[in-house]
């Protein structure tokens, strides 16, 4: 009897084991952590924005920024400055207050008028857990800029008579640099971009023409005019202007560093 019961017990044990193996284990899904929720938030991939700070310098521009990865963006901006007196913008008017005592310099600078445009391409790397173009960032950028300027220069002769030298010039520069800042949402689709500090370096070249009758100047006066024009720009103690004074006018080549600083700028934009 005992020998007959043993196979039955083994069979029942095998059946119970098979049933246990086929029964699914009941588990409860864990709720996503706060870190995961932040990382998976929806975000906008495009931003159109304009720099409010440059308006104080008479510059107007627009920038398009596009996310190319979760926290990396590429942007392209265009800036335009209409023909403006260099000392007549809201910011430069304040700067010129420091030159009131130097009447000659103030009078000369008041005559200078400029116009120009610039194209800036930039790659940004954002910090933070939240996806999208938000948080503090570090960026690298390249900039191309071109300028036109009119400068009716007064050359004073030894007899105190004045000869007008109507200088007109064109120059262009290409450079690259780095920038640090922060970009944040102040509303669902409204962003503020703060430039903390940035700078670029490159080279600029151009030409200045002043076609006019200078046949009345003697050799010494021509040498004096040449020296005055070449001393108008002095960066790093190098000769940045090479001038040639002839009977039919003054002509010059300009070569100088393309320097620029971006800092404490305020940009506002719309995300979509």
RAHU-V263089 format. One line per field, one symbol per residue. ss: DSSP state (H for helix, E for strand, L for the rest). phi: phi as a letter, one per 40 degrees, with the letter a starting at -180 (. if undefined). burial: I if it has 9 or more other C-alpha atoms within 8 Angstrom, else O. Layout:
ss=???
phi=???
burial=???
//
This chain:
ss=LHHHHHHHHHHHHHHHHHHHHHLLLLLLLLLLLHHHHHHLLLLLLEEEEEELHHHHHLLEEEEEEEEEELLEEEEEEEEEEEEEELLLLHHHHHHHHHHLLLHHHHHHHHLLEEEEEEEEEEEEEELLLLLLLLEEEEEEEEEEEEEEEEEEEEEELLLLLEEEEEEEEEEEEEEEEEEEEEEEELLLLEEEEEEEEEEEEEEEEEEEEEELLLLLLLHHHHHHHHHHHHLLLEELLEELEEEEEELLEEEEEEEEEEEEEEEEEEEEEEEL
phi=.cccccccccccccccccccccccccbbcccccccccccbccacbbababccccccbgbbaabbbbcbadbbbbbbbbbbbcdacdcbcdccccccccbcccccccccccccbbaiaabbbabbbcbhcccgcahcabbbabbbbbbbabacccbccdcgcbbcbccbbbaaabaaababaabacbadbbbbbbccaaabaabbaabbbbcacbcccccccccccdccccccbbbggbccbbbbbbcchbbabbbaccbabbafcbbbabca
burial=OOOOOOOOOOOOOOOOOOOOOOOOOOOOOOOOOOOOIIIOOOOOIIIIIIIIIIIIIIIIIIIIIIIOOOIIIIIIIIIIIIOIIIIIIIOIIOOIOOIOOOOOOIOIIIIIIIIIIIIIIIIIIIIOOIIIIIIIIIIIIIIIIIIIIIIIIIIOIOOOOOOOIIIIIIIIIIIIIIIIIIIIIOOOIIIIIIIIIIIIIIIIIIIIIIIIOIOOOOOOIIIOIIOOIIIOOIIOOOIIIIIOIIOIIIIIIIIIIIIOOIOOIIIIIIIO
//
